[in-house]
Amino acid sequence: MSARVVSLTGATGFIGSVLRERLVARGVEVRALARSRGGTAEDGTKWIKGTLEDEHALAELTRGADAVIHCAGKVRGRDARDFDAVNVQGSKRLMEAARLGGSCERFLLISSLAARHPTLSWYAASKFEGERQVRAVAGAIPVCIFRPTAVYGPGDRELRPVFEWLLRGWLVTLGQGDSLLSFLHVDDLVSAVMQWLDAPVVQSQTFELCDGQAQGYNWASLASIASDIRNAPVRQAVMPAAVLKGIARANLVLSRFTRRAPMLTPGKVNELMHPDWTCSNALISATLGWEPRILLRQALRNHLF
Ligand SMILES: NC(=O)c1ccc[n+]([C@@H]2O[C@H](COP(=O)([O-])OP(=O)(O)OC[C@H]3O[C@@H](n4cnc5c(N)ncnc54)[C@H](OP(=O)(O)O)[C@@H]3O)[C@@H](O)[C@H]2O)c1
């Protein structure tokens, strides 16, 4: 498919801004929803000012678009309602607008690997339910769901400090230290989106995505990679689970006074402590021909974050 007009949400965020740049570079007309700006940018992006709660803005965003890429999402919140309002209700509203618009031939939802385990956290539950609701109201529009693992790259603020400390020779491991993690570079995720956009035919499918390190990473392998790159040892400090949970609970209490959504909540601790975040790219590779190019080792060595 050679999409002429693509509607994009989340284009002011970490992943969405890379997506927008890549779409613009391909000569696609990008309509991007933003809470903070409107008008036409120098690179041709048409910013539609509004939110996922605003049906008029969503109608304007999706009118005449061949494809919709939904990358907006709530990644931190103070309670389940915070997450549901955006990740469930907002996603559903966007799909309804796309369907009413009548031109959308394919819809991509950037969900999360966390949706695999909806009981872990408010975030995971909302991503899972968002997927379900989007599919339920899609009508004839094929819905593709990407479930990327932890994404990193330039512009990311969550993993960058961890990687910077790692390359300085420090790693704080969480709990018993035997969890299996996986990662994905933002450029690879964006390439997967482009391959979905280019595929002549798409079906409603759900894909998991990671950097292709089949057995994932544990704390020891992260330390070993960094140690190779530094040519010096990496010191590991263990953060006991009870301490992490205590901080997370305190964050939630504090957020009631500050009204700021914390990143580290009890649900996030459950996600961090989950024993297995490995996944397989087999289905997306077989379907879209996508293969990731950047292994974490390479990204750390070349400072691609
Ligand atoms: N980063 C990861 O490791 C990762 C991994 C797996 C899945 N994901 C998913 O990927 C998506 C993007 O993540 P990210 O890391 O790029 O997050 P991010 O940097 O926090 O960006 C979130 C984007 O969503 C927008 N947004 C939030 N609430 C909105 C609302 N009510 N109406 C309209 N726009 C709203 C934000 O707009 P403002 O700029 O106005 O706040 C921003 O553009 C999310 O759906 C997330 O669940 C991320």
The ligand as an SDF file (V2000), in Angstrom:
LIG
                    3D

 48 52  0  0  0  0  0  0  0  0999 V2000
    8.6130    3.5760   25.5240 N   0  0  0  0  0  0  0  0  0  0  0  0
    8.4750    2.2710   25.6570 C   0  0  0  0  0  0  0  0  0  0  0  0
    9.3650    1.5690   26.1640 O   0  0  0  0  0  0  0  0  0  0  0  0
    7.2270    1.5870   25.1760 C   0  0  0  0  0  0  0  0  0  0  0  0
    7.2020    0.1860   25.1450 C   0  0  0  0  0  0  0  0  0  0  0  0
    6.0590   -0.4630   24.6930 C   0  0  0  0  0  0  0  0  0  0  0  0
    4.9570    0.2780   24.2900 C   0  0  0  0  0  0  0  0  0  0  0  0
    4.9970    1.6370   24.3470 N   0  0  0  0  0  0  0  0  0  0  0  0
    3.8010    2.3810   23.9140 C   0  0  0  0  0  0  0  0  0  0  0  0
    4.1860    3.2640   22.8880 O   0  0  0  0  0  0  0  0  0  0  0  0
    3.3830    4.4350   22.9330 C   0  0  0  0  0  0  0  0  0  0  0  0
    4.2790    5.6640   22.9430 C   0  0  0  0  0  0  0  0  0  0  0  0
    5.1390    5.5890   24.0760 O   0  0  0  0  0  0  0  0  0  0  0  0
    6.2540    6.6980   24.3570 P   0  0  0  0  0  0  0  0  0  0  0  0
    7.3100    6.0270   25.1380 O   0  0  0  0  0  0  0  0  0  0  0  0
    6.5770    7.4200   23.1110 O   0  0  0  0  0  0  0  0  0  0  0  0
    5.4450    7.6430   25.3480 O   0  0  0  0  0  0  0  0  0  0  0  0
    5.5550    9.2240   25.5880 P   0  0  0  0  0  0  0  0  0  0  0  0
    6.8910    9.7400   25.2170 O   0  0  0  0  0  0  0  0  0  0  0  0
    5.0400    9.4430   26.9710 O   0  0  0  0  0  0  0  0  0  0  0  0
    4.5110    9.8130   24.5500 O   0  0  0  0  0  0  0  0  0  0  0  0
    3.1300    9.6570   24.7720 C   0  0  0  0  0  0  0  0  0  0  0  0
    2.4050   10.4260   23.6990 C   0  0  0  0  0  0  0  0  0  0  0  0
    0.9820   10.2570   23.9010 O   0  0  0  0  0  0  0  0  0  0  0  0
    0.3810   11.5430   23.9370 C   0  0  0  0  0  0  0  0  0  0  0  0
   -0.8120   11.5260   24.7680 N   0  0  0  0  0  0  0  0  0  0  0  0
   -0.9310   11.0810   26.0380 C   0  0  0  0  0  0  0  0  0  0  0  0
   -2.1820   11.2700   26.4790 N   0  0  0  0  0  0  0  0  0  0  0  0
   -2.8710   11.8390   25.4580 C   0  0  0  0  0  0  0  0  0  0  0  0
   -4.2130   12.2800   25.2950 C   0  0  0  0  0  0  0  0  0  0  0  0
   -5.1110   12.1790   26.2780 N   0  0  0  0  0  0  0  0  0  0  0  0
   -4.5660   12.8390   24.1060 N   0  0  0  0  0  0  0  0  0  0  0  0
   -3.6600   12.9500   23.1060 C   0  0  0  0  0  0  0  0  0  0  0  0
   -2.3890   12.5610   23.1960 N   0  0  0  0  0  0  0  0  0  0  0  0
   -1.9960   12.0130   24.3760 C   0  0  0  0  0  0  0  0  0  0  0  0
    1.4600   12.4540   24.5110 C   0  0  0  0  0  0  0  0  0  0  0  0
    1.1560   13.8060   24.2410 O   0  0  0  0  0  0  0  0  0  0  0  0
    1.8440   15.0260   25.0880 P   0  0  0  0  0  0  0  0  0  0  0  0
    3.1970   15.2450   24.4460 O   0  0  0  0  0  0  0  0  0  0  0  0
    0.9120   16.1450   24.9170 O   0  0  0  0  0  0  0  0  0  0  0  0
    1.9550   14.5390   26.5070 O   0  0  0  0  0  0  0  0  0  0  0  0
    2.6810   11.9360   23.7410 C   0  0  0  0  0  0  0  0  0  0  0  0
    2.6830   12.4440   22.4380 O   0  0  0  0  0  0  0  0  0  0  0  0
    2.5020    4.3140   24.1670 C   0  0  0  0  0  0  0  0  0  0  0  0
    1.2250    3.8730   23.7700 O   0  0  0  0  0  0  0  0  0  0  0  0
    3.1930    3.2440   25.0000 C   0  0  0  0  0  0  0  0  0  0  0  0
    2.2560    2.5270   25.7660 O   0  0  0  0  0  0  0  0  0  0  0  0
    6.1000    2.3050   24.7840 C   0  0  0  0  0  0  0  0  0  0  0  0
  1  2  1  0
  2  3  2  0
  2  4  1  0
  4  5  1  0
  4 48  2  0
  5  6  2  0
  6  7  1  0
  7  8  2  0
  8  9  1  0
  8 48  1  0
  9 10  1  0
  9 46  1  0
 10 11  1  0
 11 12  1  0
 11 44  1  0
 12 13  1  0
 13 14  1  0
 14 15  2  0
 14 16  1  0
 14 17  1  0
 17 18  1  0
 18 19  2  0
 18 20  1  0
 18 21  1  0
 21 22  1  0
 22 23  1  0
 23 24  1  0
 23 42  1  0
 24 25  1  0
 25 26  1  0
 25 36  1  0
 26 27  1  0
 26 35  1  0
 27 28  2  0
 28 29  1  0
 29 30  1  0
 29 35  2  0
 30 31  1  0
 30 32  2  0
 32 33  1  0
 33 34  2  0
 34 35  1  0
 36 37  1  0
 36 42  1  0
 37 38  1  0
 38 39  2  0
 38 40  1  0
 38 41  1  0
 42 43  1  0
 44 45  1  0
 44 46  1  0
 46 47  1  0
M  CHG  2   8   1  16  -1
M  END
$$$$
